[in-house]
Amino acid sequence: MINREQVRKVAHLARLELTPEEEERFTVQLNDILEYFEQLNELDTDQVPPTARAIDVSNVTRPDQLQPYPERDLLLESAPEREETAQGEFFKVPQIISTED
C-alpha cells in the first residue's frame, strides 16, 4: 500500500503543491485504486487475449468529397488578405515553411 510520504514524493516530482488534507485524501484514494487492482489480479485471465479496449470501437467516417462552397465571395470578404491568380482568388497567408535548403 502507498503511504503519505510516497504521495508527497510523487507530488514533488509532479511539481504539485498539496495541502496536508489533500495528501491524506490522495493517500486514501490511491490505496483504494491499488486495492481494486489487487482484486483484478485475482481473476484468471490466461485465456483472455490482450486488448486496447474492453469493447470493439470503430471510427465512423465519411469519404471526403470536394464540393464548391456556395457563398465563396462572402467567405473571401472575411479574409484579411486575398490574392488573385490565373487559377482563381485565394486567401493569402504568411509563409510558414522555408524554401531554403
Stockholm file with secondary structure:
# STOCKHOLM 1.0

chainA/1-101         MINREQVRKVAHLARLELTPEEEERFTVQLNDILEYFEQLNELDTDQVPPTARAIDVSNVTRPDQLQPYPERDLLLESAPEREETAQGEFFKVPQIISTED
#=GR chainA/1-101 SS CCCHHHHHHHHHHTTCCCCHHHHHHHHHHHHHHHHHHHHHHTSCCTTSCCCSSSSCCCCCCCCCCCCCCTTHHHHHHTCSSEEEETTEEEECCCCCSCCCC
#=GC SS_cons         CCCHHHHHHHHHHTTCCCCHHHHHHHHHHHHHHHHHHHHHHTSCCTTSCCCSSSSCCCCCCCCCCCCCCTTHHHHHHTCSSEEEETTEEEECCCCCSCCCC
//
